[in-house]
Amino acid sequence: MPIDARPSLQAPDDDPYLWLEDIDGARALAWVDAETAETVKRYGSERFARDRDVLAALWDRPDKIPFVSRRGAVAYNFWQDASNPKGLWRRATWASYRADAPAWEVLLDLDALAKAEGEDWIWGGSTSRPGAHDRAILSLSRGGGDASVLREFDIASKSFVADGFRLAEAKGGAAWVDADSVLLSSALGEGMATRSGYARTVRLWRRGESVEQAKIVFETKPEAMAVGGGIDRTSSKPRWIMSEQLSFFESEFLIGDGPDSLVRLPAPASAWKDLHGDWLLVKPRVDWEVEGTTHAADTLLGIRFSRFMAGARDFEILFTPGERRALQGFSFCGEKLLISSLDELRPRFVLATPGDAGWKREQIPGLPDVGVVSIWALDNYENESNGEALVSLQDPLTPPSLLLADLSASVVAAPTLLKQTPPNFDASGNIVTRHEAVSIDGERIPYFQVGPKAPSGDAFVHMSGYGGFGISEEPRYNTAIGKLWLERGGVSVVANIRGGGEFGTRWHDAGRREKKRLTHDDFAAVAADLVARGVTTPKRIAAEGGSNGGILISNMLTRYPERFGALFCTIPLIDMRRYTHLLAGASWIDEYGDPEKPEDWAFLGDISAYHNAVPGLPYPPILIATSRRDDRVHPGHARKFAAKLQAMGYDASFYEPASGGHGYGNDNKERATFTSLGLNFLWAKLEG
């Protein structure tokens, strides 16, 4: 009897596993629970249990860095540990935080709240009332999804406001206008969601009104991605700003003194845009011709906002991209603009101070040339910033440290140490090196390798990559990989494949839409290069990727099975025929293409592993894991792919915890379980 390989490229809509898209359906859950139990039974060994407990203890350790943001003179932190798995929202004075043992004041015990209310509450963040910081809108989700409940909280009394702002579960958020009104961007209500499931309207919600009574001050068409609203307080008079997200890479701003005076900012929808005081910053995504001058893509431009709105277009160039030099971000800290870039994957930071005579530029001293450097304003709101910034430093063998920098000084000094994370694994004998593979079309693909100076030639290698949405992969300190892989003599590899943002828009576009296939070729080229360099053999290479990286790993299975010994595919996007119909999928058409269009399906079909998987090939073992409460990437992707592979007789395991959102878990024990199970699966199969 022939093996059923549906759905196929020839009949892409003949899908016998559609029933697994019913997230909480009885039949689907029976299958999910049975498969998850079988996976835990097979790979939940004593080593797994030890690894899980060790990893959870490391992530829960009391001497890890408590990262904070400052509001007024107070540092706020959200903390999770073994005693408080759901977490504590707490604060300390800034002076106390800087001490070795801060005196924390607990504002909300989320574990106690969840128990008292019988809800699986997961922290989603807080937005305090600017200036006074006496009230906050808290975001709480059930099970860790993107959709959340909004509730007003009184900070002084540490209690929810009985008759305060309260909104049922939906995707979106709220921004304070004044003490008694907020701008609500929420998908809650009939006709209030876009096709992607995000907010279609911005409503002015006044205290005492029902949500239904709140006036709609801005709306977009259902086909757009989302809208958002906020108040910019960096100018002499507060400005209302509406953001209309037309697609993932296109947005427009509407700006005014209030809801009745909004005007569109005449800048490209595809450009990054930011306002601070009377300064407008624009980074075009494609070449932008303005009054006879062409500004190259990824150039950062600055001009006075008042002059721009009056018709001036004489921008000053604040950053010029290069072939392998790319802008990563920009933001104001006090009155100085912090510009972040990567130059051949090395972190670079420049401070630019605006003035009538032009912008003065300076370097921040004392920063390393390698590793991962992150800098951000200490104060939560731009208009409250005094120019102090937090600096995080790390590399694959050096745990994160937190430093403080005063960027307001006339001569900026090197940052000073605030906190240091103790090492979580023994890094002795390991080094970090950088290499390049040559992809199928000749492009050089960089990758970072962490492990012994002279690998055995048969080393157990853990590869990871992402390659999408212009997101840069950098060589970070990874406790799980360090403890559960490097300490056992393994090698870790992070691949900087196309589709990411390491080298700017051209690198992203080279792995987008019809070129997405190249990102997968890049990853496979890195695997081949590891073998060619004598680091390992194909049967000793394991690969892991999640979300967009799930497409990557599923394509390694179907397109390059001979190059890997085992695969770990997490919270994945896989079914490229139906992805636009599942949860937030329609918002990613800019990245992948529209399967409803025959010309797009022609290339999307090539990367839809769900349709390309066929029987009788040497596919390596694969563990496919997702989360039931992931309301961004539908768990049906993982479920259906696992079911099809199993029906064709492949070694395909499946794991789905009941909570976790678009991630590996909501608390450190859940994350340790998910991660340890995956790494033990990979190690066991490589030993195989």
N, C-alpha and C positions, 0 to 999 in steps of 0.2 A: 504494500500500500504506500503510495507516495506521501511524503511528509508535507503537512500544510505549512506553507511559507507566507501566508497572507498576513498583512497587506504587502503588496509588491509594487514595484514601479509601474508595472503593466496595468495593475488594478489598484491604484493608491487609496481608493475610498472603500474597498472591500475589507473592512476591518472587523475581525471577529472578536476583538477585545475591547470594544467600546464600553462594555458594561463596567470595566475597571475605572472609567472616568467618573463614575458615581461615587464621589469621595466617601460618603458615609452610608452607602447602600449595603444592605445585609449580605448580598452575595459577594460584593467586592471586599468587604471587611473580613468575611470568612476566609477568603483567599489570602488577603494581606496578613492576617494574624497567623495563619498556618505557615506561610512562607517565612515570616519573621521569626516565629518560634523555631523552625527548622534551621535557620541560619544561626541563631543564637546557640542552638544545641550543637551544631557542627563546629562553630568557631569560637564559642564562648568557653575556651579552655581555661585551665588554671593560670596559664601565662596571661591570657586576656584579662582575667579578674585582677591579677596583680598589677598589670599595666594600667588598667582603669583606675584602680585605687591610688596608685602612685601619681598618675597624671592629674586626677582630681585634687589630690593633696597639694600638688605643686601650684595648680591654678587657684587653690583656696588659701595659699599660704598668707599668714598675717603680715608679712614684711614685703609684700609686693607693693608697687607704686599705686597710691590712690590718686588717679588723675582727676583734676578739678577744672572748673571754670569759675571765674569770680563775678559776683553780682554785688555792686556796692563794695563794701569792705569784707565781704564774706565769701569763702570758698565752698562751693557745693560739689558733692561727690555722690556717685551711686556705687555701692559696694556689695559684692557677693562673696560669700565664703561658705564653709561647711555648716556653720550654725545658722546662716542666713542665705540659703540657696536661692531664694527669689530676690532677696536683696534689701538693703537699707538705703533710703534717700536721707542724706545727712549733710551737715555743714559744720564749719569751724571758722573762727576768725582767721584772717590771712596770716597774722602773726603766729597764731597757734599752728596753722598748717605747716609753716616753715620749720617748726620744731621737730625733733626726732619722734615725739609721741603726741600728735595733735589731740586736742580735747574735742571730740566729735559730739555734736548734738543731733540725735536721731529725729528726723521730721516725720518719716513714714516707714513703718516696718511692713514690707510688702507680704512677707510670709504670714504675719498676723492678720493682715487685711484679707488675704485670700482665704484663710481658714475661717475667719468670722463671717465672710460673705458667701462662702461655698463656691468660689470662682477660682479658676486657674489664672490669676492675674499675672501678667508679665509686663515689666516696666518698659515704657515707650518714650520716656523723656518728659521734660517740664518746660514751660514757657512762663517766666515770671513777669509781673507787671513792671515795665521799665521805670527806672527812677526809684520808686518806693520799694519794689520787690517784696511787697507784703502779701500778695496773692499770686497764685500760679495756676495755669491750666495744665493738669497732668494727663498724660496719654497712657492708657492701660489696655493691653490686648488680652484676649482669651487664647492661651496656648501659644502666643508668640507670633501671630500673623501680622500682616501689615495693617489690617483694619483694626481700629482701636476705639475705645470709649474715651470721651473727654469729660473731665470733672474738675470743677474749680476747688482749689485748696487754699485754706487760710494758714499762712506760714507761722504766724505768732501763736495761734491756738493749736496748731498741728492737727487740724481736722478739716474735713470737707465742708464746704459752705452749703448749708441745708437748702437754701433757695437760690443757690448759685448756678452758674452755667453748667449744664450737664447734657451730654449728647450720647445717643445710643451708638453702637458699634458701626463704624464705616471707615473707609479710607479717606484721609484728609487731615486737616489740622486747623488751628485757630491762632490769630495774632491779635494782641491787644491794640485797641484804638485809644481808649481811655479807661477810667476806673469802672465804667458801666457799659462798655460795648466792645465787641471783638469783631474782627473780620473772619468769617467762617468759610473755609474751603473744604467742603465735605460732599461725598457721594451719597449721603443719606437722603432718602426721599425719592418720590416718583419723578423720573426724568432728570435727576440731579447727577447721574453718572455718565461719563463718556463711554465709548465703546470699549476702552481699556479698563474701565472700572474705577477711574479716578474722578475727582471733583470736576463738574462741568460749570459750576457757578461759584461766585463769591457773594456771600450774603452779609449784610451789616446786622449783626445780632445784638440787640440791646437787652439789658437786664430786665427781667420780668416778661419778656416776649417768649412765645413758643418758637421753635425753629421754623415752623410753617409761617409764622408772622414776619420773620426776618426778611427785610427788603433785599432783593437781588440787585447788587450794584454792578455786577459784571458777569457775563456768561460767554461761553464759546459753543461751537457746534459739536454735536455728539461725536463726529468723526475725529476731532482733535484728541490730544492725549490727556491734558489736564489744565486746570487754572489754579492760580494761587494769588493771595493778596497779603500785603503787609504795609507797615508804616516806616518810612525812612526818616530817622531823627538826626541824621548827621548834618543837615542843612539848618539855616536859621529858622526855617518854618517847616514843620513836619510835612512830608510828601507821601501821598498815597501812591503805591506802585502795584499794578496788576500784572502778573506774568501769565501770558497765554502760551502754553506749551503746545505748539501745533503738531510736533512729532518729536521723536527722541532727541534729535539734533537741531531742532528749529523752535525758537521761542521769540515772542515779541513782548515788549514792555509798554504799558500805558501808565503815564505819570501825570499827577495833578495835585492841587491843594485839597481836593476832596472828590467824592464820587461823581460829581457833576462837571468836573473840569478836566477829565482824563484825556490826554492826547497820546497818540502812538509815537514812540521814539523812532525817528527815521534812520534806523541802522539795520543791517542785514539780519534777517531772522536766524540765519545759521551761525551768527557770531556770538561769542561770549560777551556779555555786557555787564557793567557794574557802575553804580553811582556812589559817590562819597562827597558830601558837601557840594561844592560847585565843580567837581571833577567827574568827567565821564571817561570810562575806560572801555575800549572795544578790542576784541581779538577776533578777526574774521577767520572763518573756517575754510573759506576759499578766497582766491585772489579778489580784492575789492578795489574797483576803479572809482575814484572820487575826484571830480573836477580835474581830470587829466593825469592824476597821480594814481598808480596802481600799488596798493599795499599787499604784499605777499601774504598768503595764508599763514596763520600762527604768529604774525607780527602783533605786538601789543602796542596799542595807540592810546594816547591821552590828550584830552582837550578840556577846556572849561565848558561845563554843561550849558551855562547861560549863553556862551558864544555859539556853541553848536546849535542850540535851538533857535538862535537868531540867524543861522545860515552859514556860519564859519565852518571850514573843513580843514584848517591847517593843523593837523594832528602832529604831535611830537611822538617819535618812535621811542618806546621805552624798552622794547626787547626785539631782537632780530633773530629769527630761527636759523638753523643750519641743517645740513644733511642728516646729522646725528646729534643735533642739539635742539631740544624742544621745551617749550613752556609747559610747566606742570600745574601752575596755579598762581593767583595773585589776590591779595587782600590788603586792606588798610589796617595798620596797627597804630593807633593814635593818628598823627598827621603824616605818617610815612607809609609808603606803599611797599609791601613785601612781595618780591617777585621770585618765584621758585622755578627752577628748570633742571633738566638733566642734560649733561654734556658727555656723550659717550657713556651714559648710564652713571656718571658721577654727579652727585648732588651739588647744585650751585644756588646761591641766594644773593640777591641784590636789594638794597634799600634805596628807594627813590623818593625824594622829598620835592613836592611840587611848589612852584613859585612863579611869579609873573615873569621872571627872567629865564624860566625853563626849569627843568627837573635836575636836581643834584643827585648824583648816584654815589653809593658807597657800599663796600663789602662788610659783612659781619665777620669779625675775626674769631678764631678759635674753633672753627667747624672742621670736621674731618673730610678728607677727600674721597673716602670710600665708605660704603655702608649706606644706611638709610637715615636721612636727616629730615625731621618734620618740625616746622615752626608755625605757631599760631598765636593770635592775641589771647592774653590771659583773661581779659574781660569778655563777658558773654555778649555784650552789645557794643557795636562800633562806636556809638556816640559817647559811651562811658569809658572808652579806653584811654589810659594815660601813657600808652606806648610800651608797656611791659608785655613781654611775650614768653611763652613756654617753648622749650626746645627739647625734642626727643631724639636721642642718638642710639643706634643699635646696628648690629650686623649679625650674620648667622651664628657667630661664635661668641658674641658679646651681648649680654642682656641689656634691655633698655635702661637708659638713665634719663632723668628729667632735670632740665636746667632752666634757669631764669635769665632772660636778657632784657636790658633796658634799651629799647630802640629809640627812645625819645632824646637820648643824650646827644650833645653836639658832636662828640666823638664816641662812637659806640664801642664798648668794651666787650671782651669775650664773655660768653654766658657763664654763670656760676652754678655749681651743682646744687640741686634741691633734694632729689631722691635718687636711689639706685636700687634696681632689682637684683637680688642675689642670683648667682648662676643656678639654673635649674637642671643642668646636666654637665657631665664631665666632657669638656671640649678639648682636652689635651690630646696631642697627636693628630689633630685635624687642622686643615687649612682651607681657605677660601680662594678659589682661582676662577678666572673668567676665560671662556673659550668661545669659538665661533664655528658653527656648522654651515655647510652650504646647502641651501634648499634646492628643490627641483628645478627652479628657474634661475639659479645662480645667485640669489640674494643671500647675503651673510646674516646668519641668525645667531645672536649672542646668547650665551647661557652661563649661569653661575653654578659652579660645582663645589660642594662642601664634603670633605672626607679626608682620609689619609693622604699624605703627600705622594705615596706610591701605591695606588690601589692594586689589588691582587691579580687583576685580569679576569676575575670571576666574582667581582664585588656585587653585593645586593644593592641595586640602585633604586631610589625612589625619585621619580620624575613628576613634576607638576607644571601646569601652565594654564593660561586663561585665553588670551587672544581675542578680546572683544570689547566693544563700546569705548575704545580709546583709553582703557584702564591699564596703567603701567604696573608691571610686576617688579618688585624690588627685593633684594636679598635680606629678608628680615630674620630676626631671632625667633625660631619656631621650637617651643618647648617640646611639643609632641614628637616632632621629627628628631630633635636632638636626643631626647631620652629614650625613645623606643626604636630609633633607627641608627643614628650615628654611634651611640654608645655600644651598639651590638656589632660595630664594625662596618656598617653600611655607608653608602654614599647618597647624598641628596643633590638634586639638580633642579634648578628653577629656569625655565626656558622663556626667553623674551620674544615670543613669536609675533608675527604680524596680526593686526587687529587690535593690538594694544596701543598705548600712547607713548611708549618709550622714546620714539623718534618723531612724535607729532602726528598731525593729521595724515600726512602721506603714509605713515606706517599703519595707522588705523584703516584708512581707505584701502590699503593693499590687502586687507583681510576682511573686507566687508562685502555684503551682498554676493555677487557672482564670484568674488575673489575669496570668500570665506574658506573655500576648499584649500587655499594656499596656507592658511594658518595650520591646518592639519598636516599638510606636507612639511611645514617647518618643524613641527613637533617630532614627526617621524624622522626627519633629517638629523635632529639632535640625538635621537636614540641611536641612529646609525653611526653618528660621529663618536659616541661613547664606545661603541664596539671597535671602530676603526682606530681609535686612540689607545686601545688595549685596556680600557678601564673595566670592561665587563663583557658578557655575552648576552644575546637577546633573551635567553631563558631566565636571566637574572635581573631583568629590567621590569619594575613595577611602575605604573603610572596612575595618578590621581587627578581628578578635576571635577569642579562643581559648577552648577548653573550653566552659564555659557560654556564653561569647561566640560560640562556633561556632553555637549555635542562633540567636543574634541575627543573625549575618551571613547564615546560610542563609535566614532569614526576610526579610531585606532583599532577597535575590534574588527570592524568590517573591511577597512581599507588596508591596514598594515598589521594584520595579526601575527605575522612572522617576526615582528620586531619586539614583542613584549612577552613576558612570562606571566603577568597577572595585571588586572585592571580594577580600579575602584572608582565608580561613576556615581557622583553624589548630587542630590537635589537637581537633577538634570533636565535640560530641555533636549528632546530627542525626536519626537514626531513632528517633522517640519511641514507636514500636510495640514495638520489641524491646530498648530500652535496658536494661530491668531484667534481661534474660537475658545481658547482655554485661559480663563482668568486674565492676567495682564498682558497676554501674548500679543494683542494687536498693537501695543505700544512699541514693539520691537521691529516693526516692519522696516524702519529705516536701517536697521542693522543687518537684517537677513533678506528681506524681500517679501513679496505678497504671494502666497501660494495660490490665491484665487486667480492670479494672472498667469496664463500659460507660459509667457516668456520668463516669468520669475520661477515658476515651478520647474522649468527646464534645468535651472541650476540648483534650486533648493532640493530637488529630488536626489541630486548627487550627494548631498550631505545629510540626508535623512536616513540614518542607520536603521531606523525602524522598518523602512521599506527595502533597504539594501541587504539586510541580513538574510542569508540563504543557508540551507543545510549543507553538510558535507565538507566544510572548510575547517582549517586548523585554528579555530578561534581560541585564544587563551581564556583561562577562567576569569570571570568577572563578578564583582559584587556591586549591585545597583541599590543605592540607598536614597531614601527621600524622607519627607516629613508630612504627616497627615494634615498639619495646620499650615502648610506652605500655601498662602493665598496669592503668591506671585507666580511661581512656576508650578503648574498643576502636577500633583503627584501621579496623575494618570500617565505621564510620560514614562516614568520609571516603572510603574506597574506593568504597563502594556509591553514594554521592551523585554522585561524579565520573563513575562508569560510567553511571549513569542519564542524567545531563545530556548526556554525550557521545552516548549512543544517540539522544537527541532532537535532536542537531545543534547544541548550544550550545557556546560558547567556554568550555570548562571544562578547566583544566589541573590536574595532580595531581603531588604531590611527597611522597616518603616515604623518609627516610634510615633506615638499618638500626638505628640506636641513637638514644638521646635521652630515653627515658622520657616523662613527661608535661610536656614542655617543648620548647624550640627546639634543644636539643643538650646534650651533656655537657661540652664544653670550649669555649673562646672561639672557636676556628676553626669548629667545628660551628655554634655559635649565630650567628656572623657570616655563615656560608653561608646558613642558613635565613632569617635576617632580611633580608640583602641581596637574596636572590633574590625574596622577597616584595615588598620596597619597589621594586625595579626593575621587577617585573611591573606593579605599580600605576602607577608613573610612566610606563612605556611605554604602557599602555592609556589613561591620561589624555591623553598626547600624541597618541594615535592618530588 
